[in-house]
Amino acid sequence: MNSLKIKYKDAGVDLAKIKNAHKTIKNLISDTHKFKTGILSGYGHYASLLEIGNNKVIAMHTDGVGTKVLIAQMAGRFNTVGIDCIAMNVNDVICVGAEPIAFVDYIAVRKANEKLVQEIMKGLVEGARQADVAIVGGETAVMPDVITGYKQAFDLAGTVIGIADKQKLVLGNKISYDDIIIGVESNGLHSNGYSLVRKVLLHKYKIRQKISELGSTLAEELLRPTRIYVKPVLEILKSVEVHGLAHITGGAFTKLTRLTKFGFKLDGMPEPHEIFKLIQKHAKINDREMYRTFNMGIGFCIIVPRDAEDAVVQVFRRHDMRCSVIGKIDDTKGVYIGKLKIV
């Protein structure tokens, strides 16, 4: 194992401080739940839940693309980050068993730029197509004093609304000892860890430099859009007994612990993609930090009984996605990659 030379907080992202901030936010917003009836879950899972009658539940989630937008600005390529924005929202809302139905976007730009907004919207529309979700509105703001830096500087975020039957919600409460964890492949970094990636790789390579280990330029690799898992997951939910769902994003595999008090033994993780090896090579980050920051080749996890494995694999295969059993639920606490404790 490499000796630890750099942590995510060295790139300006202190996960411990963020976790503490989340606790404060939770305490503050919980008082607002009394303003309305039907609040089932307001914080702490992948989506917030509101009961709307007739056993129906609305699921909501808001997210952005993070500092991946800086890579787009450096490369002058803006037609894929919209896919990321859709993905970061819909992949989370399906984690509670909800079907995403509507999306609104928020684009903040340094100055009015019709071509830039059009390119961003191309990605949003493509992401919506992949997720079968309707973009029903949005907002574009021109804020030169806030959005600074590159000439074509911008930020991008969105909100998704999903719907589910209350009795069909997937909240992790059915997870049991010896369930299996099926991991679905990612196609690279997706949209997390970019503050660390920029700190490490942009000191070593130019953004348009061809890197032999990757078989592409750095920009091409870093701008690969986040994979959208909506269609296969919704298909699986209709035919398979699913106990838990997890989108592997910020915090990586540490987020599995939000599903259950059982432990996660991940002893079948795939060989990491070359991009992860490249980051670890140049940053000398240890394995624990890597698995707490990046998806390491697994973008989504499904927790099911053992006898559901074949059915899940077949669905993802029909959608041209590879998956495999990467571990199981056990009676320990925390998350282990082999013998290495992640959290």
JOVENPE-V162553 format. One record per residue. N is the residue number from 0. RES is the residue in one letter. OMEGA is omega in whole degrees, 0 to 359 (* if undefined). Layout:
N:RES:OMEGA
N:RES:OMEGA
This chain:
0:M:178
1:N:174
2:S:185
3:L:179
4:K:183
5:I:176
6:K:180
7:Y:182
8:K:176
9:D:177
10:A:176
11:G:181
12:V:180
13:D:184
14:L:179
15:A:179
16:K:178
17:I:179
18:K:178
19:N:178
20:A:178
21:H:178
22:K:179
23:T:179
24:I:180
25:K:180
26:N:182
27:L:186
28:I:181
29:S:178
30:D:181
31:T:183
32:H:179
33:K:181
34:F:181
35:K:175
36:T:174
37:G:178
38:I:180
39:L:181
40:S:183
41:G:185
42:Y:169
43:G:177
44:H:181
45:Y:180
46:A:176
47:S:189
48:L:180
49:L:179
50:E:184
51:I:178
52:G:181
53:N:177
54:N:179
55:K:181
56:V:172
57:I:176
58:A:184
59:M:177
60:H:177
61:T:180
62:D:178
63:G:184
64:V:180
65:G:185
66:T:170
67:K:178
68:V:179
69:L:176
70:I:178
71:A:180
72:Q:178
73:M:183
74:A:183
75:G:182
76:R:191
77:F:188
78:N:179
79:T:184
80:V:175
81:G:175
82:I:178
83:D:183
84:C:176
85:I:184
86:A:183
87:M:178
88:N:186
89:V:179
90:N:177
91:D:185
92:V:177
93:I:181
94:C:175
95:V:179
96:G:182
97:A:176
98:E:178
99:P:183
100:I:184
101:A:184
102:F:170
103:V:184
104:D:175
105:Y:179
106:I:176
107:A:183
108:V:179
109:R:176
110:K:181
111:A:183
112:N:185
113:E:181
114:K:179
115:L:181
116:V:178
117:Q:180
118:E:177
119:I:181
120:M:177
121:K:178
122:G:178
123:L:180
124:V:178
125:E:177
126:G:178
127:A:177
128:R:180
129:Q:184
130:A:185
131:D:180
132:V:181
133:A:171
134:I:189
135:V:179
136:G:180
137:G:183
138:E:173
139:T:182
140:A:175
141:V:186
142:M:184
143:P:180
144:D:181
145:V:180
146:I:185
147:T:177
148:G:183
149:Y:180
150:K:180
151:Q:182
152:A:179
153:F:168
154:D:188
155:L:176
156:A:180
157:G:178
158:T:178
159:V:173
160:I:176
161:G:180
162:I:181
163:A:168
164:D:184
165:K:183
166:Q:181
167:K:177
168:L:178
169:V:187
170:L:178
171:G:183
172:N:179
173:K:179
174:I:181
175:S:179
176:Y:176
177:D:167
178:D:177
179:I:178
180:I:179
181:I:180
182:G:179
183:V:186
184:E:167
185:S:174
186:N:179
187:G:186
188:L:189
189:H:184
190:S:183
191:N:177
192:G:187
193:Y:175
194:S:178
195:L:180
196:V:181
197:R:181
198:K:185
199:V:192
200:L:183
201:L:172
202:H:184
203:K:186
204:Y:171
205:K:188
206:I:181
207:R:181
208:Q:175
209:K:182
210:I:188
211:S:181
212:E:183
213:L:184
214:G:181
215:S:173
216:T:179
217:L:180
218:A:180
219:E:180
220:E:185
221:L:180
222:L:173
223:R:185
224:P:178
225:T:180
226:R:180
227:I:188
228:Y:190
229:V:189
230:K:179
231:P:181
232:V:179
233:L:177
234:E:180
235:I:181
236:L:181
237:K:188
238:S:186
239:V:175
240:E:183
241:V:182
242:H:181
243:G:180
244:L:182
245:A:173
246:H:185
247:I:183
248:T:181
249:G:186
250:G:176
251:A:189
252:F:175
253:T:184
254:K:177
255:L:184
256:T:178
257:R:184
258:L:188
259:T:175
260:K:175
261:F:178
262:G:180
263:F:178
264:K:183
265:L:183
266:D:179
267:G:181
268:M:180
269:P:172
270:E:182
271:P:175
272:H:181
273:E:181
274:I:179
275:F:178
276:K:180
277:L:178
278:I:182
279:Q:180
280:K:186
281:H:181
282:A:185
283:K:177
284:I:180
285:N:186
286:D:182
287:R:179
288:E:179
289:M:184
290:Y:174
291:R:185
292:T:188
293:F:180
294:N:174
295:M:176
296:G:178
297:I:184
298:G:184
299:F:179
300:C:177
301:I:181
302:I:185
303:V:171
304:P:184
305:R:185
306:D:180
307:A:186
308:E:185
309:D:181
310:A:180
311:V:181
312:V:181
313:Q:180
314:V:180
315:F:178
316:R:178
317:R:179
318:H:177
319:D:175
320:M:179
321:R:176
322:C:180
323:S:176
324:V:181
325:I:180
326:G:181
327:K:173
328:I:177
329:D:187
330:D:174
331:T:174
332:K:179
333:G:182
334:V:180
335:Y:169
336:I:191
337:G:178
338:K:182
339:L:179
340:K:180
341:I:179
342:V:*
